[in-house]
Amino acid sequence: MHPRTGELTAPKHALDQEERTPRTAYELVHDEMFFDANPRLNMASFVTTWMEPEAVRLLMENLDKNLIDKPIYPQTIEIQNRCVSIIADLFNAGEDAAGTSTVGSSEAIHLCGLVMKWNWKQWHQEKYGINAALKPNIVMGSNVQVCWKKFALYFDIDLIEIPLNDENRLDEEAAIAKIDDNTIGVVGILGNTYSGEFDDIKKLDKLLDENNKQRQRQVPLHVDAASGGGIAPFTREHKDIVWDFRLKWVQSINVSGHKYGLVYPGLGWAIWKRKSLIPQELIFKIDYLGESQDDFGLNFSRGAGQIIAQYYNFVRYGRDGYSRIMNGLMQLHAELKIKIASLKNEDDVPIFDLVSHDNGLPLICVSIAKPAADLGYTMEILSHKTREKGWVLPVYTMSSPKDNLTVMRMVLKEGFNSDMADKLVEDITWAVNEVTRTTKKPALSHGAHGIC
Ligand SMILES: Cc1ncc(COP(=O)(O)O)c(C=O)c1O
């Protein structure tokens, strides 16, 4: 029973018979939501947890629009197309580029993967004739996000995983060595999920070009820029890195609008270098929504609000605004990283080793330093302890061959600021000292040893 409203509690397993007033229903559901963590203190996720009120207003104003109703909402489609053009331009594509919005990078990756599979099938049939028994494969680093494993499983493709090199990046030579006539594509990551480094896409492209020439193949390169695609075009650190459509074999790129595109979830983008890369067989013509329209996506109905919010960000920030935000995050990252990496407990024992390298996302990934591990510190204990202060710091193991290394990650994103960074350091220091007290052996009792 709800003490104030006198209502029964919210239904858990079956609909109640009676209606409630909107007010009561709101209160019941609203109160349940207090048990979630505070999204702004969620250092685990790359996904946007803060947007400007004007963006939120636009999002709300467009909540009732279904994106698939293209003939009914032509301006929404126009805005989606503008967003595709703006992103393609940021990634240095030419005028032939094409793209679409998706629910996130996962769906974008599935669409780009399907395009690679279809184009490979066409190439293979032209070269060898039809061979239905053949199983295609795709080559990528072991540090890929789970959506690639889903893609391979759901679309029946062998996933060839290349172990990480010392810098937590794809070993380009090893990846190229795995390519054969059944390879639909090679994937490079601009900002891996585990520790944030950018793969060397330029080197990968060069080696792939040599390999394609030698073996007379046309294996394309896909860049998973889920996070990095929103950062690299704007940051001083990355301005000299060539990773996008300027490279010969980069045919498709995914980016999450809801990560460093600065939009609330869920919004992703899939961009192709040329429209002609998308096989016509994958595009459905539908005519039951008023007029004939093309459809290429895994979903049908979907909200349009995020696209409008993405466009708001583009209108609002421009290159200068995105540069200000992303460079600000990189600066904050550099300062916070030094503080976290040099953290010691009250007995002067160093706590963390830095696992992430500098060439990627504003993300700090650390493992427990040996002296602290010897004292009984674990990432799980520290993460658990900082949770008492509201922070969410995820603990996981790196990918092969570092899969016995347990790490903790802090992702910096818009809405995080230097005061919050100071508080995070303060709270981790508190957690470290709390853990020190519990791991310390009890002091020797004078009486028991008869010293006095
Ligand atoms: C490198 C990378 N690729 C793909 C994804 C999946 O993105 P989304 O959550 O937008 O589906 C993520 C998510 O963190 C990621 O880090």
The ligand as an ORCA input file, in Angstrom:
! r2SCAN-3c Opt
* xyz 0 1
  C      33.730      0.427    -30.677
  C      32.257      0.217    -30.508
  N      31.532     -0.283    -31.518
  C      30.210     -0.470    -31.429
  C      29.537     -0.183    -30.267
  C      28.052     -0.397    -30.188
  O      27.468      0.856    -30.223
  P      25.937      1.159    -29.885
  O      25.828      1.117    -28.406
  O      25.751      2.525    -30.446
  O      25.100      0.131    -30.566
  C      30.244      0.324    -29.173
  C      29.565      0.636    -27.901
  O      30.137      0.965    -26.921
  C      31.638      0.541    -29.293
  O      32.366      1.031    -28.276
*
